[in-house]
Amino acid sequence: MRGATHATRVVCAVAVALAVTSCGGSQSGGAGAGIVSSSWGDPQNPLEPANTNEVQGGKVLDMLFRGLKRYDPKTGAAQDMVASKIDTTDSQHFTVTLKDGWTFSNGEPVTAQSFVDAWNYAADVRNKQNNAPFFSDIAGYDDVHPTSGEPKAKTMSGLVVKDPKTFTVALKDKFSTWPQTLGYQAFSPLPKSFFTDHDGWLAKPVGNGPYTVESYTKGTAMQLRAWDGYTGPDKAQNDGVDLKVYTDNNTAYTDLIAGNLDLVDDVPASQLKNVRNDLGNRYINQPALIIQTLTFPLYDPQWGKPGTEKVRQGISRAINRPEITKQIFQNTRSPAQDWTSSALGAAGGFKDMCGELCTYDPVAAKQLIEEGGGLPGGKMTITSNVDTGSHRTWMDAVCNSINNALGKGPVCTVNPVGTFADFRNQQTAFKLTGPFRSGWQGDYPLIQNFLQPLYYTGASSNYGKFSDPEFDRLVDEANRESDTAKAIGLFQDSEKILAAQMPSIPLWYQNGSAGYSERLSAVELNQFSVPVYDRIKVS
């Protein structure tokens, strides 16, 4: 996630007021009885499902919306939610049938039109939705989202409403696992109020999930409350969730220990040595569908010109992944061996596809960089936000590793960006001129999700603007393949191209981590490392 970067997470109100030393009262951080108070990072964009492709906004959408499918928190399996069934005989033409009884929190029924209107809005180039490429498999997408010029149509020809509970979907080509992608939040339905009062909806989003928005102050906090009228199978087990924006996860952790916060879902690296003593069994550390990478701006001629792939490979070989994951992350990360996630497992497509290019070797690193013409201008700068995720700590370590390997002084430096939103704005506007943090948290547990959205030409999270016709061909062929093993093999073949071109450097796979207060029980992280808020109980 999306984006994941993906894998991203103010000092309470300090970021706003610059004078507050704590966030709320004792025991629950200002939350009332039955309310969970949780740390949060400010989302980049307003919370439209098709315009949110980062973790912080995704957390909210996961509470506000339910789509055709939902991923089981423990197994990741795509299970029917609003969908009663999704039928196909050829993996290209699908008939979607909805269950009875689903409504939005404003009382409006969830119908086939709710999905079709939402998907057409998402795909329309004029609406500038980040997740529009997720709809590019549907017939007629090119007419509403041309690469240049004005759209030829307002709706995709591949979407047809048959009756209030049924619609059909025609894809451009076969896509055997397409139904499994439909738990991603971009495919959520939207109520009529989204279209008739868009500004009002953005100020207070209305969905069909177990929570509603009570208030939202951008940069500070969002209050969500359990919706009594929700009839889905996963009704909230608490009264609500107060999300509090922090620009420093160390401050969030301190507030947790002090009793001023209930839940932190990003334990800072500096506290990993202490967290077991601090929290005991109230600390969660588990594998997650997350990979951390460094992506190169191939749209910048100095990084994208022919031959610089050797420079990029050399930088990869100059990074001592085992030492960094051990010393900084206390083995809550593991060195990356490919561009997906170890949490997929071998059956899901995880395999060592990077080989020696992801193995630390200073001699090989220097040789590759010299063969590629040297670092552009003789130096490099790594950019990331530093408000969450202990990013400054590991970026300094990566630069130290590169500097030590090359032995030429400080050729690598860190460019810290104060907030996640500011960093994302630079990233999505393609303004970065050196390698940048670009982790990915899976949107759904398929190998395809770790490759196509990030490296396919023009894909939604291809922020380095990598483009390779053979990579695209292999991904297309894999999507058409109905045999899972053959499809995975094709995706792994596409990873060989990533190894040869090195548009991004795989760093490590990340565990999901969280700590919580004594007030809470039944705290879980799903496979994407996001708290399953609706299951949390408050005593």
N, C-alpha and C positions, 0 to 999 in steps of 0.2 A: 504494500500500500504505500498502500499502499504505502508511499513513498517515501520508505520508505522509507519514501524512505522511511528511507523508510526506516525504520528502526530509530525514531526520534521521540523525545518525550516533551513575589518575586520576593524575590524576597517578599513574599506575601503581597500585601498592599504596598510593600516598600518600593516596588518598582514604580508605583504610582505616586505614593506620598513621600517616599524617601525619608521617612521619619519614624516608621513603626518598627518595633522590635519583635513583635510576635503576632501570630495570626489567630485571633479569636480567643475564646475563653478556655478554661481548663476542661479536661476530659474529652471534649469532642470538637475543638477548634471552632466553636460557635455554632455547630450544628445542634438541632434539637433532638429530643428523644426519637429514636428510630431512623435518624438521618445519618448517612455515612458521609464523613468529610474526607476528601481525597485530593492528592496533589494532581496538578494538571499543567500542561503547556499551552500557550495561546495558539489557537489554530491560525493558519495562514489566511484562509478565506471564509466568507460566510458559509453556513453549514448546509449548502445544497448537496444532496447525495452525489450528483454527477460532477460536482466541482471540488470535492474533497478527496484528496489522494495522499493524505498524511495521517499519522497515527493519532494526533491529538483531536482533530475533528472527527476521525473515525470512531473514537471512543464514544462520543456523544451520539453519532448516528446509530451506533449499535444499540443504544438505549431507546432511541426515538422511533426506529423503523424495524419492520419485519418484511422480508422479501419472499420471493417464491420458495427459496431454499434458506436453510440456516445450518452453519457448521457446528457439529457437536463439539462442545468445549474440550472434551477429553480426547476424542478420536479424530476430530477434524472431518468426519464423514459428512457429506452434503445431504441433509435430510429435508423432506418436504415441510414447509411452514405454511405460507399462504396457498401454495400450490397443492391441489388434491392429486394431480398427476401431470406428467409431461410425457406425451407419447410421440414416437417417431418410428418410421419403418426404414428410413434411409440415412439417418444422422444429418440430414440437411433441412427437412421440413418437420416442424414440431407443432403439436397442438397442446396448448396449456389450459388446464382446467383448474379453477380456483375453488377453495373450500367455502362453505357458507359461514356467515356470522362475523366476518372481519369488517371492522370499521376504523376510520381515523378518529382521533380523540375529539374532533369537533362534531362527531356524529355522522359524518358522511360515509357511506358504504365504500369499501374497497372493491372495485370492479375491474374487469379487463381493461376498460378505458383508462383507469388510474395508472396502470402499467404502461399501456401504449402511449398515452400522452407524455408520461415521464420520460420514456425512452426516446421518443421523437424530440422532445425538448433537449435532452442530453446530446443527441447527435447533431442538432442544428448548429452549423458553424457560427451563426450570428449570436448564439448564446454563450460562446466562448467557455465551454465546460471542459475542465481538465481531463475528465474521464471519457470524453467523446470517443476516443479510439476503441474503447471496450465494446462499442456498438458497431464497429466497422465490419464485422462479419455478417451483419444483416443486409439482405438485398435492399438496394435503394439508398444505402448510406452515402455513397459518392454523390448522389443527387442533392442531398441536404448538407453535405460536408465536402465540397470540392476543394482541391488543393489550391485553386486560384479562381478568382471570379465569383459571381453571385450564385447562390444555390438555385437549382432548377426546380426544386420542390420543397414543400414545408414538412412533409412526412415521408417516412421510409415505406417503400412499396412492399417490403417483406413483413410488415406488421398489419394484421387484419383482425378487427374485433368481430367475433361471430355472435356473441350475446353477452349479457353482463358478467357471466362467469367463464367465458371461453374466448381465447384469441389464438391466432396462428402466427408462427414465425417461420419465414423462409430465409435461410442463410445463403450467402453467395456460393458456398461450397460446403462439403461435408466437414463437420466438426464434432467428432464423436463424444467429446467430453464437455460440450457446450452447456448442457444442463447443470453440470457440477460447478460451473462458474457463477451461477445465478444467486449464490448466497452473498456475493460481493455487494456492498452497499450502494454502488452506482446503479444497480438494477432495482432499487427500491421504488415503490409506487408513490405517487404524489396526489394530494387532494386538489380539488378545484381552486381552493383559496390560494394555492401556490401561484396560479396563473392569473387570477382575478385581482389579487392584492399582493403582488410579489414583495414589495417593500415591507409590508406588514408581516408577511410570512417570514422573511429573513430576520426581522427583529425578534420574532417569537415563533420558531418553527413548529409546525404541526405534523405529527407522524401517526403511525399505527402500531407503535411499539409499547412496551410496558411503562414508559415514563413520558411525562410532558415537561415542557420548559416553563418554569415559574418566573425566572428572571435571568438576564444575561447582560453583564457589563464587560465589554471586550477589554482584554488586558488584565482583568481582575478576577472575575468569578462567574460561574453559571450555577443556578440552582435548578435541579430537576426533581420532580415529585412523582411518586407512584400513581399511575392512572387506575382509579377504581373500576372504570368501565372496560378495562382490557380483558379480553376473553381468550387470549392465546394460552398455550400450554406452559409458558414460562413467566407467569405473573410474578412481579417483584415481591421479594421476601422482606423488604424493608420499606420505610416510608418515603425514601428519596435519597438523592446523592447531591452533595454540595461540592462542586469542583472548584478548587482554588488555584489560581495561576501562581507559579513560582518561577523565578529566573535563576534559581540556584537549587539543585536537588539536595545539596548539603543542608540548606536551610529547611527544606521540607523534612528531611530525616531528623534534624534537631527538633522540629515541632512535633514529629511523631513520638520521639523519646520523651519529650516534655509533656505529652498528653494534650497537645493542641491540635492534633491531626489524627485521623483514624487510619489512613491508608496511604502508603507511598509505593508506587509501582515502578520505581526506578531507584534502586539502592545505589548510592554513589560509590565509586570505586574506592574512595578513601575510607569508607566505613566497612568494607567487606571483611576486614580482619576482626572487626568488633561485632558484626551484626548477630552472630549466633549467641554471643554472650548477652547482647542487648535484648534480643527478642525471643531467643529459644525457638520453640516450634511455631512461633508467629512470623517466621521468615520463610519465604518460598523461593526456591531456586530450581528451575526445571528447564529442560531443552525447549526451544521455541523455533518457529519458522522465521528466523531472522539471520541475515548476513550483513556484515559491515564491509563496505568497499570504499576505495578511492576512485573516483571517476575523472577522466580527462576531458577537457573541453576541446573536442576534436573540431569544433567550429572555428577555433583559433588556429590560424595557419602554423604557428610555431609548434603546436602540439599535434596537428592533424596531417602534416605533410608526409609524403612517403618516406619511409626509413625510420621515422620516430617510434614505430612500434617496438624497435629494439631498445630505445630509451625507456619506454614504458615497461618493457619486460625487465630491464636492468634495475629500475626503481623497485619493482616487485621483489627482485632477488636481494635487494639491500635492506629489506624489512625483516627483522628477527621476530617473527610471529610467536614462536614458543616462549621466548623470554618475556615479551610484552603481556601475553595472556596469563603467564604465571605470576609475574612480579606485580603487575597493575591490577589485573582482574581476578587474581587468586583462583585461577582455573575455572572461573564462571564463563569464560570464553574458550573456544578451541580453534586452533589454526585452520584457516580455510584451505580446502583442497579443490574446490570448484566454485561455480557461480550460482549455486542453488542453496540448499540448506541440509545439514546432516540430519535434521529432524524429519526429513522426507523418508529416510531409510533407503536401503538398496532397492526395495520393491517400488519405491516412489521415484527412483531415478538418481539418488545420491551416489556419486562415484568420484574417485580422484581423477579429475580431468585437467588439473593444472600442473601436476607433477613437479618437476624440478623448478619450474618458473615461479612456484610459490614456496620454494625452499631457500632459506637464507644462505647466501654464498657471496661474500664481498668481492672475491676475485672475478667471478662470473658477472657480478653486477657492474663492476668497472668496465669490463671488456664489452658488454652489451651496450652500455651507454656511450662508450667511445665509438663503437661501430655504427651507432645510430646518429652520430654527429654531436653528441654531448647534450647536456641540459640546455634548453633554450636560454640564451643569455648567461649561461653558466650557473643558474640557480633555479630554485622552484619554491613556490609558496603553497601551503595546504590551507584551505578555507573551510570553516565550519562555524555553526552557532556554538556558543559555549555556555548557554543557560541550562542545558539539561544533558543527561547521558554521560557525564564525565568526559566529554569530548576533548576539552583542552588537555587533560592529563595524557590521554593516549596519543593525541596529535603531537605533543611535545616528544613523547617516546618514539613515535615513528620518525620524526625528523632527526632525533638523536641517533637512531639506528642508521638512517641514510647517511648522515654526516660522518659517523664512525666508519661505515663501510667504504665510503668513497675517500675518506681521509683527506679532504680538501677544505677543512674548515666548515663554517656554517653555511653550506649551500642551500639547505632546506630550512625554511622558517614557517611559522604559523601565522595565519591571518584570522584572528578571532572576530566573529560577528556576535553582537550582544544578545540578540534574540532569535529564536527559531523562525518567527515570521519574517524578519528582515533577511535572514539567510535564504529562506525559501523564495522570497521575492527576487533576490539576485540570481538564484539558481534557475528559476522558471523563466526569467527574462534573458537567460543566456549571457549574463554579464561577467561571469567568472573567467579569469584568464589563466588559471592554474588548476591543478588537481583539487578536487573538493570531496568532502564527505558525502557519500551517497548510499547509505545503508538501505536495506529493503526488508520490510516485514511483509510476509505473504498475505495476499488478499484471500487466497483459497489454497488448499494443500495439494497443488499440482505442480510438477516441474515446469510446465508451460508458463505458470505465473511468475517464475523467477527469471525467465528469459525473454519472452515476447514483449511484456510491457516496458522493459528496460533497454533492449538492444535491437528490436525490430525497427526498421526504418519508419520514422514518424510516430513511434509509439508514445503513449501518454506520459511515461516517465523516462524517456530517452533523453536525459538532460545533457548528455555529452554529444548528442547528434551523431552517434555511430550509425553507419549504414553499410551493409554488405549484402549484395544480391543473393549470394549462396546461403548466407545465414537465413535470410528471409525465406528462401525456397525450402530449406530444410524444416523450418518452423511450420510453414504452410502444409508441407507433406505430412509432418507429424500430427497436425491437427486433424487431417483427413483420415488418418489411420485408425481403424476400429480395433486393431489388435494392440492392447496396452503395451506389451513388451516391445513391439516394433516401434510404436510411437515414442517410447522412452529412448530407444536406441537412436532414433533420428534426432531427438532433442540433444542427446549427448554428442552426436556428431556436430551439432551446431555449436556446442561448447568448445570443440576443437578449434573452430574459427575464432572464438573469443580468446583462446590461449595464444593463437598466432598473432592476433591484432592487439590484444590487451587494451581494449577501450576502458576497462576499469580493472583495478587490482583487488582481488579477493583478500580480505584481511583475516577475519575470523567469524565463526558462528557464535551467536549470542544466546545465552540462556535468558529466560524470563525471570525477573526477580521482583519481589515485593515484601513489604513488611507492614504489619497492621497492629492495631491497638487491642487491648484486652476487651474492649466493648464489642468487638466483632467476632463472628464465627462463620464457618462455611465459606471462607475466602478461597477462591480458586483463580488461577490464570488459565485462559484458553490456550490453544496451540499457537496463537499469535502474540502471546505474552500480555494480553489485555485482561484486566480483572473482569470476572463474570459478575457484574454489579447486581444483576437481578437476583442472584442466589445468596448474596451476603445478608446475614442476619445481625441485628443490633440488640444487645442486651442492656 
